[in-house]
Amino acid sequence: MQTDYREKGLYLLKKGQKGIVHAVFSRFGLILLLFVAQVFILFSIFQWFEEFLPHIFGGTVLFTFIMVVGLLNSRINPTAKITWLIAIMLMPVFGVLLFGYTQSNVGHRALKKRINQIIKETREEIVQPEGVEERLAGENRGAAALARYMHRSGCHPVYDRTAVTYFPLGEDKFEEMLRQLEEAEHFIFMEYFIVDEGIMWGRILEILARKASQGVDVRVMYDGACEFALLPHDYPRRLKALGIQCKMFAPLSPFVSTYYNYRDHRKILVIDGHTAFNGGVNLADEYINQKEKFGHWKDTAVMLKGEAVKSFTLMFLQMWGIDEREGEYQKFLSAPVLPAQGAAGYVIPYGDCPLDDDKLGERVYMDILNRSQEYVHIMTPYLILDGEMETAFKFAAERGVEVSLLLPGIPDKKVPYALAKTHYASLLDSGVKIYEYTPGFVHAKVFVSDAREAVVGTINLDYRSLYHHFECATYMYGTDCISEIEADFQAAAAKSRQVSRETVRKEKWTVKLTGQLMKVMAPLM
């Protein structure tokens, strides 16, 4: 297949810039730049205005005090307040400028306005199926209360009679994706954070091009970070030549670093409105272990068949319609979808938007922790927690719930790996169990609890996923696959090393120091 692509001359992709260029365009890079600039300017002031130094010092202290009081009374996350307090106290003038810059929505005011408009306009596009919420309440009032909250925050109904298939590895999802794509007759919608040339994307693209030539409406959307690192700028035009509609979400703009935070981290595939895929698996070869980057790549996904797919169709169309005047919602949502007869349980596909006040991803996780009675088992690639989330973990463990975390044994990034370890001692002291996946890297984002509910999606346990990215996930209660999710966790944990207080004590001093120093900046990374 890949030979055919290269003969067409469309898929020899240029590599984007990484390293120092990436750092300059990030918020962290801007902090360093401003810090250096302040040191230089302050040194110059000392030289030029030496006789006025007492006045300058007094003014700076007063200015810093006013900003600290204002910051303490703001509504931002308490952990982020600590970071900003340190930044402002170290860099009184430029720290304030940076804070104002990041809070002013520079570069994405229009995006925020348009997203909020779309969510408002489409809040009633999907009607809550009659009687489903009441039946869920009859089985579990806590889960029903969560469902009501999720519906309040957006158009996220709860469904029954939707079949869910769980894939414990990316390669399992990939094989089923190919089969389902071959069955497409009307439309294929794909929204992914990462698309990269290789075996996985090559085989998918061959099917997409063929289906487009047969009259299937094929649409692909990927995050603008791909242009920066993986795909050439004209890639949408190249796909258009194959009959595939393609959009890039929010291309990166130099020095508009807050724009880097609002990335489309979702992974959605919808086929004809009756089949959808969701999970952590991007469209690149490492996700199906065709290319080894950090040992064995452990990832997960789910496939939905039934009415719940409508929610993923709507999520895709909401993002697709950001730069269009009118949406096409009912054209794709009105087609009847046959219920999956005999499918047990309830399903809620949901999205999390960083531009509203509902931190839905974090609150769903916390609700599961707070309602759990026997166990909560979690797979996540990153562990960079704010105070509220860490307290939820510890409280669940301290009241006797078995809380277990499965993290990478081989990290993809050294700083997040070091930051994760700063939480180990506190969590272990409360009884949380921590495992590191010895064969390689865990990219899965999974919660499973009490043999009755689970979440599989794109939402990591870090600030970027919980506060700064567009995310999505599938909440399940009582579905047939929950036992498979739990069995998968146990199988992965059996291949992992368990962290103890002794292993924490023996951790390399460089890792400890990196984590402690970078924890100050964690909310900005």
MOMO-V338887 format. One record per residue. N is the residue number from 0. RES is the residue in one small letter. SS is DSSP state (H for helix, E for strand, - for the rest). NEAR is the number of other C-alpha atoms within 10 Angstrom. Layout:
[[N	RES	SS	NEAR] [N	RES	SS	NEAR]]
//
This chain:
[[0	m	-	11] [1	q	H	16] [2	t	H	8] [3	d	H	12] [4	y	H	15] [5	r	H	11] [6	e	H	10] [7	k	H	9] [8	g	-	10] [9	l	-	15] [10	y	-	20] [11	l	-	13] [12	l	-	14] [13	k	-	12] [14	k	-	13] [15	g	-	16] [16	q	-	12] [17	k	-	11] [18	g	-	7] [19	i	H	10] [20	v	H	13] [21	h	H	14] [22	a	H	14] [23	v	H	17] [24	f	H	19] [25	s	-	22] [26	r	H	21] [27	f	H	17] [28	g	H	18] [29	l	H	18] [30	i	H	19] [31	l	H	13] [32	l	H	12] [33	l	H	18] [34	f	H	17] [35	v	H	12] [36	a	H	14] [37	q	H	18] [38	v	H	12] [39	f	H	11] [40	i	H	12] [41	l	H	11] [42	f	H	11] [43	s	H	12] [44	i	H	14] [45	f	H	13] [46	q	H	11] [47	w	H	11] [48	f	-	10] [49	e	H	11] [50	e	H	10] [51	f	H	11] [52	l	H	14] [53	p	H	10] [54	h	H	10] [55	i	H	15] [56	f	H	11] [57	g	H	11] [58	g	H	12] [59	t	H	16] [60	v	H	14] [61	l	H	13] [62	f	H	15] [63	t	H	21] [64	f	H	15] [65	i	H	11] [66	m	H	18] [67	v	H	20] [68	v	H	11] [69	g	H	10] [70	l	H	18] [71	l	H	14] [72	n	-	10] [73	s	-	11] [74	r	-	8] [75	i	-	11] [76	n	-	13] [77	p	H	15] [78	t	H	15] [79	a	H	17] [80	k	H	18] [81	i	H	16] [82	t	H	16] [83	w	H	23] [84	l	H	21] [85	i	H	15] [86	a	H	21] [87	i	H	23] [88	m	H	17] [89	l	H	14] [90	m	-	22] [91	p	H	21] [92	v	H	16] [93	f	H	17] [94	g	H	23] [95	v	H	20] [96	l	H	14] [97	l	H	19] [98	f	H	15] [99	g	H	12] [100	y	H	14] [101	t	H	17] [102	q	H	11] [103	s	-	12] [104	n	-	16] [105	v	-	14] [106	g	-	18] [107	h	-	16] [108	r	H	12] [109	a	H	12] [110	l	H	16] [111	k	H	18] [112	k	H	12] [113	r	H	17] [114	i	H	20] [115	n	H	15] [116	q	H	12] [117	i	H	18] [118	i	H	17] [119	k	H	12] [120	e	H	12] [121	t	-	18] [122	r	-	15] [123	e	-	12] [124	e	-	16] [125	i	-	17] [126	v	-	11] [127	q	-	15] [128	p	-	13] [129	e	-	10] [130	g	-	10] [131	v	H	17] [132	e	H	21] [133	e	H	12] [134	r	H	14] [135	l	H	22] [136	a	H	14] [137	g	H	11] [138	e	H	13] [139	n	-	13] [140	r	H	14] [141	g	H	14] [142	a	H	21] [143	a	H	20] [144	a	H	15] [145	l	H	15] [146	a	H	21] [147	r	H	15] [148	y	H	16] [149	m	H	24] [150	h	H	17] [151	r	H	13] [152	s	H	19] [153	g	-	19] [154	c	-	23] [155	h	-	28] [156	p	-	23] [157	v	-	28] [158	y	E	25] [159	d	E	28] [160	r	-	21] [161	t	-	26] [162	a	E	25] [163	v	E	27] [164	t	E	18] [165	y	E	23] [166	f	E	21] [167	p	-	20] [168	l	-	20] [169	g	H	25] [170	e	H	22] [171	d	H	15] [172	k	H	24] [173	f	H	21] [174	e	H	12] [175	e	H	14] [176	m	H	17] [177	l	H	14] [178	r	H	10] [179	q	H	14] [180	l	H	20] [181	e	H	15] [182	e	-	11] [183	a	-	20] [184	e	-	15] [185	h	-	16] [186	f	E	18] [187	i	E	24] [188	f	E	22] [189	m	E	20] [190	e	E	29] [191	y	E	21] [192	f	-	25] [193	i	-	23] [194	v	E	22] [195	d	-	19] [196	e	-	17] [197	g	-	16] [198	i	H	17] [199	m	H	23] [200	w	H	18] [201	g	H	21] [202	r	H	15] [203	i	H	17] [204	l	H	19] [205	e	H	15] [206	i	H	16] [207	l	H	25] [208	a	H	18] [209	r	H	15] [210	k	H	24] [211	a	H	20] [212	s	H	14] [213	q	-	12] [214	g	-	12] [215	v	-	19] [216	d	E	19] [217	v	E	21] [218	r	E	21] [219	v	E	21] [220	m	E	24] [221	y	E	26] [222	d	E	23] [223	g	-	23] [224	a	H	21] [225	c	H	21] [226	e	H	22] [227	f	H	19] [228	a	H	16] [229	l	-	19] [230	l	-	22] [231	p	-	17] [232	h	-	17] [233	d	-	9] [234	y	H	17] [235	p	H	18] [236	r	H	15] [237	r	H	17] [238	l	H	20] [239	k	H	14] [240	a	-	12] [241	l	-	17] [242	g	-	21] [243	i	-	24] [244	q	E	18] [245	c	E	20] [246	k	E	21] [247	m	E	20] [248	f	E	22] [249	a	-	18] [250	p	-	17] [251	l	-	21] [252	s	-	14] [253	p	-	13] [254	f	-	15] [255	v	-	18] [256	s	H	22] [257	t	H	23] [258	y	H	22] [259	y	H	21] [260	n	-	19] [261	y	-	23] [262	r	-	23] [263	d	E	25] [264	h	-	23] [265	r	-	30] [266	k	E	26] [267	i	E	26] [268	l	E	24] [269	v	E	27] [270	i	E	24] [271	d	-	23] [272	g	-	28] [273	h	-	21] [274	t	E	26] [275	a	E	27] [276	f	E	26] [277	n	E	28] [278	g	E	30] [279	g	-	30] [280	v	-	30] [281	n	-	25] [282	l	E	23] [283	a	-	19] [284	d	H	21] [285	e	H	22] [286	y	H	25] [287	i	H	24] [288	n	-	18] [289	q	-	15] [290	k	-	15] [291	e	-	13] [292	k	-	16] [293	f	-	18] [294	g	E	19] [295	h	E	21] [296	w	E	26] [297	k	E	26] [298	d	-	28] [299	t	-	29] [300	a	E	27] [301	v	E	22] [302	m	E	21] [303	l	E	23] [304	k	E	23] [305	g	-	24] [306	e	-	24] [307	a	-	30] [308	v	H	27] [309	k	H	27] [310	s	H	25] [311	f	H	28] [312	t	H	25] [313	l	H	23] [314	m	H	21] [315	f	H	23] [316	l	H	20] [317	q	H	19] [318	m	H	18] [319	w	H	21] [320	g	H	16] [321	i	H	19] [322	d	H	13] [323	e	-	10] [324	r	-	6] [325	e	-	9] [326	g	-	16] [327	e	-	13] [328	y	H	17] [329	q	H	11] [330	k	H	8] [331	f	H	16] [332	l	H	20] [333	s	-	12] [334	a	-	12] [335	p	-	11] [336	v	-	17] [337	l	-	12] [338	p	-	17] [339	a	-	17] [340	q	-	11] [341	g	-	10] [342	a	-	17] [343	a	-	17] [344	g	-	22] [345	y	E	25] [346	v	E	30] [347	i	E	24] [348	p	E	26] [349	y	E	24] [350	g	E	24] [351	d	E	25] [352	c	-	26] [353	p	-	21] [354	l	-	20] [355	d	-	13] [356	d	-	9] [357	d	-	17] [358	k	-	16] [359	l	H	23] [360	g	H	26] [361	e	H	20] [362	r	H	16] [363	v	H	18] [364	y	H	20] [365	m	H	19] [366	d	H	15] [367	i	H	23] [368	l	H	25] [369	n	H	16] [370	r	H	15] [371	s	-	22] [372	q	-	16] [373	e	-	15] [374	y	E	18] [375	v	E	26] [376	h	E	21] [377	i	E	23] [378	m	E	28] [379	t	-	23] [380	p	-	23] [381	y	-	26] [382	l	E	22] [383	i	-	22] [384	l	-	21] [385	d	-	18] [386	g	H	11] [387	e	H	14] [388	m	H	18] [389	e	H	16] [390	t	H	16] [391	a	H	17] [392	f	H	24] [393	k	H	21] [394	f	H	19] [395	a	H	25] [396	a	H	26] [397	e	H	16] [398	r	-	14] [399	g	-	15] [400	v	-	23] [401	e	E	19] [402	v	E	25] [403	s	E	21] [404	l	E	21] [405	l	E	27] [406	l	E	27] [407	p	E	26] [408	g	-	21] [409	i	-	20] [410	p	-	22] [411	d	-	18] [412	k	-	10] [413	k	H	13] [414	v	H	16] [415	p	H	22] [416	y	H	22] [417	a	H	24] [418	l	H	25] [419	a	H	20] [420	k	H	18] [421	t	-	23] [422	h	-	15] [423	y	H	18] [424	a	H	17] [425	s	H	15] [426	l	H	20] [427	l	H	17] [428	d	H	14] [429	s	-	18] [430	g	-	21] [431	v	-	22] [432	k	E	19] [433	i	E	21] [434	y	E	21] [435	e	E	22] [436	y	E	25] [437	t	-	20] [438	p	-	18] [439	g	E	21] [440	f	E	23] [441	v	E	28] [442	h	-	25] [443	a	-	30] [444	k	-	25] [445	v	E	29] [446	f	E	25] [447	v	E	26] [448	s	E	25] [449	d	-	19] [450	a	-	18] [451	r	-	17] [452	e	E	24] [453	a	E	27] [454	v	E	27] [455	v	E	25] [456	g	E	29] [457	t	-	30] [458	i	-	28] [459	n	-	23] [460	l	E	22] [461	d	-	23] [462	y	H	21] [463	r	H	21] [464	s	H	24] [465	l	H	22] [466	y	H	24] [467	h	H	24] [468	h	-	21] [469	f	E	24] [470	e	E	25] [471	c	E	28] [472	a	E	27] [473	t	E	25] [474	y	E	21] [475	m	E	25] [476	y	E	26] [477	g	-	19] [478	t	-	23] [479	d	-	18] [480	c	-	23] [481	i	H	24] [482	s	H	18] [483	e	H	15] [484	i	H	25] [485	e	H	21] [486	a	H	13] [487	d	H	17] [488	f	H	21] [489	q	H	14] [490	a	H	11] [491	a	H	20] [492	a	H	21] [493	a	H	13] [494	k	-	13] [495	s	E	20] [496	r	E	15] [497	q	E	16] [498	v	-	15] [499	s	-	16] [500	r	H	12] [501	e	H	9] [502	t	H	10] [503	v	H	15] [504	r	H	11] [505	k	-	10] [506	e	-	11] [507	k	-	10] [508	w	H	10] [509	t	H	10] [510	v	H	16] [511	k	H	17] [512	l	H	14] [513	t	H	17] [514	g	H	22] [515	q	H	15] [516	l	H	12] [517	m	H	17] [518	k	H	20] [519	v	H	17] [520	m	H	17] [521	a	H	22] [522	p	H	23] [523	l	H	20] [524	m	-	16]]
//
